[in-house]
Amino acid sequence: MSFEPDAARTAYEGRLIGLTVERWGDHEREIVEHPGAVAIVAVDDAGSVTLVRQLREPARKRLLELPAGTAEPGEEPLETARRELQEECGLTGGVWRELAAFWTTPGFCRERMHLFSVEGVERGEACPAADEELELVRWSVTEIAARLHEIEDAKTLAGLLLYLRTLPERTGPG
Amino acid sequence: MSFEPDAARTAYEGRLIGLTVERWGDHEREIVEHPGAVAIVAVDDAGSVTLVRQLREPARKRLLELPAGTAEPGEEPLETARRELQEECGLTGGVWRELAAFWTTPGFCRERMHLFSVEGVERGEACPAADEELELVRWSVTEIAARLHEIEDAKTLAGLLLYLRTLPERTGPG
């Protein structure tokens, strides 16, 4: 079953996001428009997962996250994921699998995220966007469980936890 | 280490959220302002976790989620969590524990979320806000693992997965 608003007006149109005020029956909802996104748990043959550390301006600090990115117009989620992984981390190839798809903040934002894992990626040269200053961080898959407390990002927590469940044997404590 | 923008202007001020355009060096960032939020994995003595199903207007559908809510001014996260759990679900008491704290979408939004678990809650009467139409759904803790694919919300995935890791024995497959 799908639902639609009775009326909608654009309150702000930005570069990445916009804001729409929708009327639903007797109440209004402020909704952040977003083109959708992907995040990737990328593991190489040495058993390392690649994370990125970067300044997140809304958080006022550098955060450690899964490689991720926003969909370009007309792009399928898997295309976005392959493109972002190569641009941000220089990683290509591998065997892909969709772990989940979810809304990141369904109370107020239309961002839907597809979460992938890819095993057996090959390392090459990254070419991040001009305004991205990324530090690549590698964790052994076997240390993920013990280091989850270092993660302060929702998609990264969900992604690493879902990925751990796909492994034949549990790794690490907990 | 903390970082601050060089300049900021308010582009939109709404009821729940606002939008600020910040200048950081040579680039601008559009940032959704948000007061912060909580989500709760609430388990009763019968071993049931309470979820809520409600229309999420940005998703155009009803979603199954952890009980959650937005901080009131001056409220500590645990206060928000106790209040929301009683209002939305009529659940009180129990032994509380903070499972994690994270940014929900740190690329463009200042929402920081605290995730709690509470064991041994008691059922009473819920009193949701006037514009909330909530259906309470109970899952046995033992069926969470097998039903994760029904979840399409990031905080609920992360919360249930983190909660499962706190249990002395794994429940369900996978």
Interface residues (C-beta under 8 A of the other chain):
Chain A: M1 S2 F3 E4 P5 A11 Y12 G14 R15 L16 I17 L19 V21 E22 W24 D26 H27 E28 R29 E30 I31 V32 H34 L55 R56 E57 P58 A59 R60 K61 R62 L63 E65 A68 T70 A100 A101 F102 W103 T104 T105 P106 G107 F108 C109 R110 E111 R112 M113 D131 A145 L148 H149 I151 E152 D153 A154 K155 L157 A158 L161 L162 R165 G174
Chain B: M1 S2 F3 E4 P5 A11 Y12 G14 R15 L16 I17 L19 V21 E22 W24 D26 H27 E28 R29 E30 I31 V32 H34 L55 R56 E57 P58 A59 R60 K61 R62 L63 E65 A68 T70 A100 A101 F102 W103 T104 T105 P106 G107 F108 C109 R110 E111 R112 M113 D131 A145 L148 H149 I151 E152 D153 A154 K155 L157 A158 L161 L162 R165 G174
